[in-house]
Amino acid sequence: MAAPEDAREFIMRLTNRNAEGMNPHTRVENEVAMISLAADALSGFEPHIVPSVYGWGSAALPTSQGWILQELMPGVPLDETFDDRSLEEKQNILGQMATFLKALQDFQLPESIKEYGGVTFAESGHIVSAQMTSVGSGPWPSYEKYFLDRLERALRTAGSNPYINGWQANGVRKRLEDFVTSGVPAQFEKFRSSNDKAIVHADFPPNNILYDPSNKRLTALIDDDFACILHPSYDLRSFSGAGSQFQGWSDIESSEQTALRDAKLHGFPSPLPEDTEDGVKWDVAKAWEDELEKLDVKRPRTMEGIEKVADVDAVLRSILPWRVTNSDILRLQSEEVILKCRNENEGQLIKLLDRLGF
Protein backbone atom coordinates (compact mmCIF):
# COMPACT_ATOMS: atom_id res chain seq x y z
CA MET A 1 0.00 0.00 0.00
CA ALA A 2 1.08 3.62 -0.41
CA ALA A 3 2.93 5.14 2.54
CA PRO A 4 1.00 7.91 4.33
CA GLU A 5 2.18 11.38 3.32
CA ASP A 6 2.97 12.31 6.92
CA ALA A 7 5.04 9.17 7.63
CA ARG A 8 8.62 10.04 8.60
CA GLU A 9 9.93 6.79 10.08
CA PHE A 10 9.92 3.31 8.57
CA ILE A 11 11.33 -0.17 9.08
CA MET A 12 13.56 -1.55 6.32
CA ARG A 13 14.07 -5.32 6.60
CA LEU A 14 17.07 -6.66 4.66
CA THR A 15 17.58 -10.37 4.01
CA ASN A 16 20.81 -11.87 5.30
CA ARG A 17 22.23 -14.26 2.72
CA ASN A 18 24.42 -15.87 5.37
CA ALA A 19 21.44 -16.85 7.54
CA GLU A 20 21.86 -20.58 7.92
CA GLY A 21 18.99 -22.68 6.59
CA MET A 22 17.01 -19.84 5.00
CA ASN A 23 16.16 -20.35 1.32
CA PRO A 24 16.30 -17.02 -0.56
CA HIS A 25 14.22 -17.98 -3.60
CA THR A 26 10.82 -17.13 -2.15
CA ARG A 27 11.89 -15.75 1.23
CA VAL A 28 10.71 -12.18 0.73
CA GLU A 29 7.66 -13.25 -1.28
CA ASN A 30 6.65 -15.65 1.51
CA GLU A 31 6.97 -13.01 4.22
CA VAL A 32 5.02 -10.39 2.25
CA ALA A 33 2.28 -12.88 1.37
CA MET A 34 2.04 -14.11 4.97
CA ILE A 35 1.82 -10.49 6.20
CA SER A 36 -1.05 -10.00 3.76
CA LEU A 37 -2.85 -13.08 5.05
CA ALA A 38 -2.23 -12.14 8.69
CA ALA A 39 -3.51 -8.61 8.05
CA ASP A 40 -6.75 -10.07 6.69
CA ALA A 41 -7.06 -12.53 9.58
CA LEU A 42 -6.44 -9.83 12.20
CA SER A 43 -8.37 -7.06 10.45
CA GLY A 44 -10.90 -6.89 13.29
CA PHE A 45 -8.36 -5.30 15.64
CA GLU A 46 -8.42 -1.52 15.98
CA PRO A 47 -5.96 0.04 15.63
CA HIS A 48 -4.43 -2.51 13.27
CA ILE A 49 -1.64 -4.69 14.64
CA VAL A 50 -0.02 -6.01 11.46
CA PRO A 51 2.53 -3.58 9.96
CA SER A 52 1.64 -2.31 6.50
CA VAL A 53 4.03 -3.11 3.63
CA TYR A 54 4.97 -0.15 1.40
CA GLY A 55 7.34 -1.97 -0.97
CA TRP A 56 9.53 -5.04 -1.36
CA GLY A 57 12.18 -6.63 -3.54
CA SER A 58 12.92 -10.31 -4.09
CA ALA A 59 16.10 -12.05 -2.94
CA ALA A 60 15.70 -14.82 -5.54
CA LEU A 61 18.60 -13.81 -7.80
CA PRO A 62 22.18 -14.32 -6.53
CA THR A 63 22.87 -10.64 -7.17
CA SER A 64 19.73 -9.24 -5.54
CA GLN A 65 19.35 -7.90 -2.01
CA GLY A 66 15.94 -8.82 -0.65
CA TRP A 67 14.12 -6.08 1.21
CA ILE A 68 10.76 -5.10 2.71
CA LEU A 69 9.82 -1.51 3.56
CA GLN A 70 7.30 -1.54 6.41
CA GLU A 71 5.33 0.67 8.70
CA LEU A 72 7.03 1.45 12.02
CA MET A 73 4.64 0.21 14.70
CA PRO A 74 4.31 1.76 18.17
CA GLY A 75 5.15 0.00 21.41
CA VAL A 76 8.02 -1.84 23.08
CA PRO A 77 8.89 -5.54 22.84
CA LEU A 78 6.65 -7.40 25.26
CA ASP A 79 9.55 -9.38 26.74
CA GLU A 80 11.02 -6.13 28.11
CA THR A 81 8.02 -5.50 30.34
CA PHE A 82 6.05 -8.71 30.82
CA ASP A 83 7.87 -10.06 33.88
CA ASP A 84 7.35 -6.78 35.72
CA ARG A 85 3.57 -6.83 35.30
CA SER A 86 1.16 -8.03 38.00
CA LEU A 87 -0.60 -11.35 37.46
CA GLU A 88 -3.80 -9.48 36.57
CA GLU A 89 -1.95 -7.44 33.94
CA LYS A 90 -0.26 -10.58 32.61
CA GLN A 91 -3.64 -12.28 32.27
CA ASN A 92 -4.92 -9.29 30.29
CA ILE A 93 -1.90 -9.52 27.97
CA LEU A 94 -2.29 -13.26 27.56
CA GLY A 95 -5.96 -12.76 26.76
CA GLN A 96 -5.01 -10.41 23.93
CA MET A 97 -2.43 -12.89 22.65
CA ALA A 98 -5.06 -15.62 22.70
CA THR A 99 -7.30 -13.48 20.50
CA PHE A 100 -4.44 -13.24 17.98
CA LEU A 101 -4.09 -17.01 17.87
CA LYS A 102 -7.84 -17.54 17.65
CA ALA A 103 -8.11 -15.17 14.68
CA LEU A 104 -5.21 -16.82 12.87
CA GLN A 105 -6.63 -20.29 13.47
CA ASP A 106 -10.16 -19.38 12.38
CA PHE A 107 -9.20 -17.50 9.22
CA GLN A 108 -10.54 -19.09 6.04
CA LEU A 109 -7.51 -19.57 3.81
CA PRO A 110 -7.88 -18.71 0.10
CA GLU A 111 -8.74 -21.70 -2.08
CA SER A 112 -5.50 -21.09 -4.00
CA ILE A 113 -3.51 -22.29 -0.96
CA LYS A 114 -3.82 -26.06 -1.21
CA GLU A 115 -0.81 -27.43 0.65
CA TYR A 116 1.30 -27.10 3.79
CA GLY A 117 4.46 -25.00 3.74
CA GLY A 118 5.34 -21.57 2.44
CA VAL A 119 3.46 -19.27 0.09
CA THR A 120 4.24 -16.96 -2.80
CA PHE A 121 2.47 -14.89 -5.44
CA ALA A 122 1.29 -16.47 -8.69
CA GLU A 123 1.35 -14.42 -11.92
CA SER A 124 -2.39 -13.90 -11.40
CA GLY A 125 -1.64 -12.20 -8.07
CA HIS A 126 -3.19 -15.01 -6.03
CA ILE A 127 -1.30 -16.34 -3.01
CA VAL A 128 -0.36 -19.98 -3.67
CA SER A 129 1.54 -22.76 -1.90
CA ALA A 130 5.35 -22.77 -2.23
CA GLN A 131 8.53 -23.96 -0.55
CA MET A 132 8.85 -23.32 3.17
CA THR A 133 11.72 -20.84 3.31
CA SER A 134 13.10 -21.97 6.67
CA VAL A 135 13.32 -25.55 5.37
CA GLY A 136 14.04 -25.17 1.65
CA SER A 137 11.55 -27.81 0.56
CA GLY A 138 7.83 -28.40 0.21
CA PRO A 139 5.03 -27.67 -0.17
CA TRP A 140 3.47 -30.87 1.19
CA PRO A 141 0.00 -32.38 0.73
CA SER A 142 -0.30 -33.25 4.44
CA TYR A 143 1.23 -32.50 7.83
CA GLU A 144 2.48 -36.08 8.01
CA LYS A 145 4.27 -35.69 4.65
CA TYR A 146 5.86 -32.52 6.00
CA PHE A 147 7.46 -34.48 8.84
CA LEU A 148 8.45 -37.42 6.62
CA ASP A 149 10.24 -35.13 4.18
CA ARG A 150 11.99 -33.19 6.92
CA LEU A 151 13.12 -36.37 8.68
CA GLU A 152 14.50 -37.84 5.45
CA ARG A 153 16.34 -34.60 4.65
CA ALA A 154 17.73 -34.43 8.18
CA LEU A 155 19.12 -37.95 7.85
CA ARG A 156 20.79 -37.05 4.56
CA THR A 157 22.32 -33.94 6.11
CA ALA A 158 23.47 -35.94 9.14
CA GLY A 159 25.31 -38.26 6.75
CA SER A 160 27.59 -35.43 5.63
CA ASN A 161 28.39 -34.21 9.15
CA PRO A 162 31.81 -35.58 10.20
CA TYR A 163 30.86 -35.73 13.86
CA ILE A 164 27.45 -37.35 13.47
CA ASN A 165 28.37 -39.50 10.45
CA GLY A 166 24.71 -40.20 9.78
CA TRP A 167 24.29 -41.76 13.25
CA GLN A 168 25.75 -44.98 11.80
CA ALA A 169 27.42 -45.95 15.07
CA ASN A 170 25.70 -48.29 17.54
CA GLY A 171 22.87 -49.12 15.12
CA VAL A 172 21.14 -45.75 15.62
CA ARG A 173 20.78 -45.04 11.88
CA LYS A 174 18.83 -48.25 11.24
CA ARG A 175 16.52 -47.48 14.16
CA LEU A 176 15.90 -43.97 12.82
CA GLU A 177 15.13 -45.28 9.33
CA ASP A 178 12.66 -47.79 10.81
CA PHE A 179 11.00 -44.98 12.74
CA VAL A 180 10.61 -42.88 9.58
CA THR A 181 9.19 -45.83 7.64
CA SER A 182 6.71 -47.23 10.16
CA GLY A 183 6.86 -45.10 13.28
CA VAL A 184 5.71 -41.78 11.82
CA PRO A 185 2.52 -43.21 10.23
CA ALA A 186 1.74 -44.94 13.54
CA GLN A 187 2.24 -41.70 15.48
CA PHE A 188 -0.23 -39.94 13.18
CA GLU A 189 -2.93 -42.65 13.33
CA LYS A 190 -4.80 -41.10 16.25
CA PHE A 191 -4.08 -37.46 15.42
CA ARG A 192 -7.68 -36.57 14.62
CA SER A 193 -7.03 -33.00 13.48
CA SER A 194 -4.14 -33.87 11.14
CA ASN A 195 -5.85 -32.19 8.15
CA ASP A 196 -6.21 -28.80 9.87
CA LYS A 197 -4.12 -26.01 8.40
CA ALA A 198 -3.80 -22.42 9.50
CA ILE A 199 -1.71 -19.27 9.34
CA VAL A 200 1.25 -19.99 11.61
CA HIS A 201 3.53 -17.19 12.76
CA ALA A 202 6.10 -19.85 13.78
CA ASP A 203 8.08 -17.41 15.94
CA PHE A 204 5.59 -16.32 18.57
CA PRO A 205 7.68 -15.37 21.63
CA PRO A 206 7.04 -12.09 23.50
CA ASN A 207 9.92 -10.29 21.74
CA ASN A 208 7.93 -10.40 18.48
CA ILE A 209 4.92 -8.73 20.08
CA LEU A 210 4.85 -4.99 20.84
CA TYR A 211 3.10 -3.54 23.89
CA ASP A 212 2.04 -0.10 25.07
CA PRO A 213 2.34 0.02 28.90
CA SER A 214 0.35 3.28 29.05
CA ASN A 215 -2.91 1.69 27.87
CA LYS A 216 -1.96 -1.96 28.52
CA ARG A 217 -2.68 -2.94 24.92
CA LEU A 218 -0.71 -5.06 22.48
CA THR A 219 0.15 -2.88 19.50
CA ALA A 220 1.76 -5.17 16.92
CA LEU A 221 2.64 -8.70 15.86
CA ILE A 222 5.92 -8.42 13.96
CA ASP A 223 8.61 -10.47 12.15
CA ASP A 224 6.91 -12.95 9.80
CA ASP A 225 10.19 -14.33 8.46
CA PHE A 226 9.30 -17.90 9.53
CA ALA A 227 5.54 -17.60 8.96
CA CYS A 228 3.93 -20.38 6.95
CA ILE A 229 0.84 -22.55 6.51
CA LEU A 230 0.97 -25.54 8.85
CA HIS A 231 -1.08 -27.31 11.50
CA PRO A 232 -2.21 -24.85 14.23
CA SER A 233 -0.25 -26.82 16.82
CA TYR A 234 2.98 -25.52 15.27
CA ASP A 235 2.58 -22.08 16.87
CA LEU A 236 2.29 -23.75 20.28
CA ARG A 237 5.64 -25.37 19.45
CA SER A 238 7.13 -21.96 18.66
CA PHE A 239 5.56 -20.14 21.62
CA SER A 240 8.11 -19.58 24.36
CA GLY A 241 8.06 -17.32 27.36
CA ALA A 242 4.86 -16.69 29.25
CA GLY A 243 3.08 -20.01 28.86
CA SER A 244 6.00 -22.17 27.76
CA GLN A 245 6.30 -24.30 24.66
CA PHE A 246 4.59 -27.63 24.09
CA GLN A 247 7.29 -30.07 23.05
CA GLY A 248 7.82 -33.80 22.80
CA TRP A 249 9.46 -36.06 25.37
CA SER A 250 13.11 -35.61 26.30
CA ASP A 251 15.18 -37.52 28.82
CA ILE A 252 16.87 -34.28 29.96
CA GLU A 253 13.71 -32.36 30.78
CA SER A 254 12.97 -31.58 34.41
CA SER A 255 10.16 -33.23 36.31
CA GLU A 256 8.24 -29.95 36.34
CA GLN A 257 8.50 -29.69 32.54
CA THR A 258 6.96 -33.15 32.36
CA ALA A 259 4.27 -32.03 34.80
CA LEU A 260 3.57 -28.93 32.71
CA ARG A 261 3.14 -30.98 29.53
CA ASP A 262 0.75 -33.31 31.39
CA ALA A 263 -1.18 -30.27 32.66
CA LYS A 264 -1.54 -28.91 29.14
CA LEU A 265 -2.86 -32.28 27.99
CA HIS A 266 -5.08 -33.24 30.91
CA GLY A 267 -5.73 -30.13 33.00
CA PHE A 268 -3.83 -28.16 35.62
CA PRO A 269 -3.68 -29.48 39.20
CA SER A 270 -5.21 -27.61 42.12
CA PRO A 271 -3.44 -26.26 44.03
CA LEU A 272 -0.71 -25.39 41.54
CA PRO A 273 2.85 -26.58 42.26
CA GLU A 274 5.28 -24.13 43.79
CA ASP A 275 7.39 -22.07 41.38
CA THR A 276 11.12 -22.76 41.31
CA GLU A 277 13.91 -20.36 40.39
CA ASP A 278 14.31 -20.28 36.58
CA GLY A 279 11.58 -22.90 36.36
CA VAL A 280 7.92 -23.01 35.35
CA LYS A 281 5.84 -20.00 36.38
CA TRP A 282 2.75 -22.03 37.15
CA ASP A 283 0.35 -19.15 37.72
CA VAL A 284 1.26 -17.63 34.35
CA ALA A 285 1.09 -20.97 32.54
CA LYS A 286 -2.35 -21.60 34.03
CA ALA A 287 -3.50 -18.08 33.11
CA TRP A 288 -2.40 -18.68 29.49
CA GLU A 289 -4.33 -21.94 29.38
CA ASP A 290 -7.41 -20.26 30.87
CA GLU A 291 -7.35 -17.53 28.21
CA LEU A 292 -7.02 -20.09 25.42
CA GLU A 293 -9.93 -22.04 26.88
CA LYS A 294 -12.16 -18.95 27.14
CA LEU A 295 -11.88 -18.41 23.39
CA ASP A 296 -11.88 -22.10 22.46
CA VAL A 297 -8.45 -21.77 20.86
CA LYS A 298 -7.12 -25.05 19.52
CA ARG A 299 -4.53 -26.24 22.03
CA PRO A 300 -2.97 -29.53 23.21
CA ARG A 301 -5.93 -30.49 25.37
CA THR A 302 -8.28 -30.25 22.35
CA MET A 303 -5.91 -31.94 19.86
CA GLU A 304 -6.26 -35.69 20.34
CA GLY A 305 -2.94 -37.41 19.63
CA ILE A 306 -0.84 -34.23 19.65
CA GLU A 307 1.62 -35.69 22.17
CA LYS A 308 2.58 -38.40 19.64
CA VAL A 309 3.15 -35.84 16.91
CA ALA A 310 5.23 -33.78 19.36
CA ASP A 311 7.43 -36.86 19.84
CA VAL A 312 7.96 -37.03 16.06
CA ASP A 313 9.12 -33.42 16.25
CA ALA A 314 11.44 -34.35 19.12
CA VAL A 315 13.11 -36.98 16.91
CA LEU A 316 13.49 -34.42 14.12
CA ARG A 317 15.15 -31.93 16.46
CA SER A 318 17.51 -34.61 17.80
CA ILE A 319 18.84 -35.78 14.43
CA LEU A 320 20.60 -32.46 13.80
CA PRO A 321 21.48 -31.05 17.24
CA TRP A 322 22.51 -27.43 16.84
CA ARG A 323 25.56 -27.84 19.12
CA VAL A 324 27.06 -30.28 16.60
CA THR A 325 25.71 -28.90 13.32
CA ASN A 326 25.62 -25.10 13.56
CA SER A 327 28.73 -23.69 11.86
CA ASP A 328 28.91 -20.66 14.17
CA ILE A 329 28.76 -22.85 17.29
CA LEU A 330 31.31 -25.33 15.92
CA ARG A 331 33.87 -22.57 15.32
CA LEU A 332 33.69 -21.59 18.99
CA GLN A 333 34.05 -25.10 20.46
CA SER A 334 37.03 -27.38 20.96
CA GLU A 335 37.08 -30.85 19.41
CA GLU A 336 36.69 -32.35 22.87
CA VAL A 337 33.56 -30.31 23.64
CA ILE A 338 32.03 -31.09 20.24
CA LEU A 339 32.52 -34.83 20.69
CA LYS A 340 31.12 -34.66 24.21
CA CYS A 341 28.00 -32.91 22.86
CA ARG A 342 27.71 -35.45 20.07
CA ASN A 343 27.87 -38.40 22.49
CA GLU A 344 25.37 -36.81 24.87
CA ASN A 345 22.94 -36.26 22.02
CA GLU A 346 23.32 -39.84 20.81
CA GLY A 347 22.43 -41.04 24.30
CA GLN A 348 19.33 -38.84 24.34
CA LEU A 349 18.32 -40.01 20.86
CA ILE A 350 18.66 -43.67 21.88
CA LYS A 351 16.47 -43.12 24.93
CA LEU A 352 13.84 -41.36 22.80
CA LEU A 353 13.83 -44.23 20.27
CA ASP A 354 13.60 -46.73 23.15
CA ARG A 355 10.55 -44.90 24.45
CA LEU A 356 8.94 -44.95 20.99
CA GLY A 357 9.62 -48.67 20.56
CA PHE A 358 12.34 -48.44 17.89
HUNOR-V599848 format. One record per run of one state. SS is the DSSP state (h for helix, s for strand, l for the rest). FROM is the first residue (numbers start at 1). LEN is the number of residues. If there is no record, write none. Layout:
SS_FROM_LEN, SS_FROM_LEN
This chain:
l_1_9, s_10_5, l_15_12, h_27_15, l_42_11, s_53_5, l_58_9, s_67_5, l_72_4, s_76_2, h_78_3, l_81_1, h_82_3, l_85_2, h_87_20, l_107_9, s_116_6, l_122_5, s_127_4, l_131_1, s_132_1, l_133_4, s_137_1, l_138_2, s_140_1, l_141_2, h_143_17, l_160_5, h_165_3, l_168_1, h_169_20, l_189_9, s_198_3, l_201_5, h_206_3, s_209_4, l_213_4, s_217_5, l_222_6, s_228_3, l_231_2, h_233_6, l_239_16, h_255_12, l_267_15, h_282_13, l_295_5, h_300_3, l_303_3, h_306_14, l_320_2, h_322_4, l_326_1, h_327_6, l_333_2, h_335_22, l_357_2
